[in-house]
Amino acid sequence: MSRSRQIAVNAVSQWGVTIFSAALGLVLVPFLIAKLGKDGYGLIAVSMAIAGVCMLADLGISGALGRQLTEALAKKDEGKYRQLLSTALGLNLLMGLTCALAVFLLAPQLARAFALPDPLFDTGVFLLRTYGATHVLFTFLMPAPRAVLGSHNRFDTSSQIDAVRRLFETAGLFLVLASTTAGIAGWVAVCVTTDAVCTVLLWRAAAKTHVGLGVGVSMMRLSSVKELFSLGSQLTLLQLSGQLSVNADPFILTACLGPASVSLYRPPTQILGAVSPIVMTVANQLHPLATKAHVDGDKRDLAAILFRGTKYTMLMGAVFCAIVGSLAYPICKVWLGKVLGEQYRICAAVLTIQVGTYLGAFAAGTQWPVLLGMKRTAFAAYGRLAFAVLNILASWLLVRCTPLGVVGVVIPTMVIELIWRPMLVYHVCRSANVSIREYAMQAYLSPLLIGAAVAALGFTVRWLAPPENLWGLAATAAALGLTGAALIWFAGFSRSDRMDMRCVVRSLVIQRCAVQS
């Protein structure tokens, strides 16, 4: 399969899974709040965030593994491929067991650190010792098979497994929570089972994708440890900054305002979290290609990945942000009004602010895959970490010392993202030896103009005829989406872009017809 065709297959697969997961999430969130209460839902969010914090113990190995496996595959070095995989899996297994045991033993101390009230203390400890510890272990077992699939550019397989996981989890939660009084215990049972099934499916898929895949203690090498840590140390800092910027928010809210406040923060975050994989689909699968271009010394291909990848990402991201931002209040009112009452307005304010944050994130485009492919990640790692610490301090002060409440935790994140992005653009362009002005004109100008046009239309519709129910909201979003798609096709894409898209679609249709016949 050609490179363009495989990228298209990966993208379509990821889009389908993300849309499917988002639809399930829209139904699941109010259901969980109704069944578990705002406090129970807040506890779940905090427990899930703990797994993200524990992944810092990964020390960047998982991110480095994907890049190094791609390089070994490009050089056709099967021995090194197996050594890297075995070494990374052994390290992750050791760290996963250590972190899971720590969460289990320190559950009471963690519950006190989160300032859980007495009625929720025992439930919090139970949740940490069951789901928290188990989920941490499975979280460490999944990156290695995902890295194998990624090195072969088979992100579509990962997407299909994620779809199965999401469907299994949602169906299980509805069945258990609607038909029993299990509550938190039922949620734990379903989610732990889902983690186990997903882990098994990922390893089976990895074994089928890389024929002859083998891991073992005998293939672990100290040289592989050094190779993974040399790049992983920088990825650890970047990962640390990401965890501090995102996963610290539930902890800050719980400590300052109680776990119920997280139920006002997490739903809008889930909306944009569902949109993000759709927008970043192309960018997230290009690091193997950027690595190969760097290994081959093909600077022209590397620049093309940076320019076109960022442009495509921003075209989708600007339109999505315009739609979500202009319809934030109707979305939250229709979706959460029944379970949260007038507090849906807080969710809408959080969602509106986060649109700015995510627009800055989407502006990254393919900057990270290019930097990772060139092993030029130091500036991004150290700079992001410094801003993450600043973000936590500012968020804590705004939530603790001002009347902003939940909204205070998202304002610093947006401001810092919009400051950081131009700095990284400058660094990437210098590293790839390309013109900053040319990059800005080709990658950002048309997406931002199109996003502004869609946003203006969305706010106009909301002012003249605000949607009051699900069907009205869906129709309005669809109309804005179609308008954005038309603008992308005729104004965002160049003539060569349109020709390439037609060729890829035509080849996929021909292949599909051949398979069916």
Secondary structure, DSSP 8 states (H G I E B T S, - for coil): --HHHHHHHHHHHHHHHHHHHHHHHHHHHHHHHHHHHHHHHHHHHHHHHHHHHHGGGGTTHHHHHHHHHHHHHHTT-HHHHHHHHHHHHHHHHHHHHHHHHHHHHTHHHHHHHTT--HHHHHHHHHHIIIIIHHHHHHHHHSHHHHHHHHHTT-HHHHHHHHHHHHHHHHHHHHHHHHH-S-THHHHHHHHHHHHHHHHHHHHHHHHHHSTT----GGG--HHHHHHHHHHHHHHHHHHHHHHHHHTHHHHHHHHHH-GGGHHHHHHHHHHHHHHHHHHTHHHHT-HHHHHHHHHHT-HHHHHHHHHHHHHHHHHHHHHHHHHHHHTHHHHHHHHHHHHHGGGHHHHHHHHHHHHHHHHHHHTTTTHHHHHHHHT--HHHHHHHHHHHHHHHHHHHHHHHHSTTGGGGGTHHHHHHHHHHHHHHHHHHHHHHT--HHHHHIIIIIHHHHHHHHHHHHHHHHHHHS---SHHHHHHHHHHHHHHHHHHIIIIIS-HHHHHHHHHHHHHHHHHHHHHH-
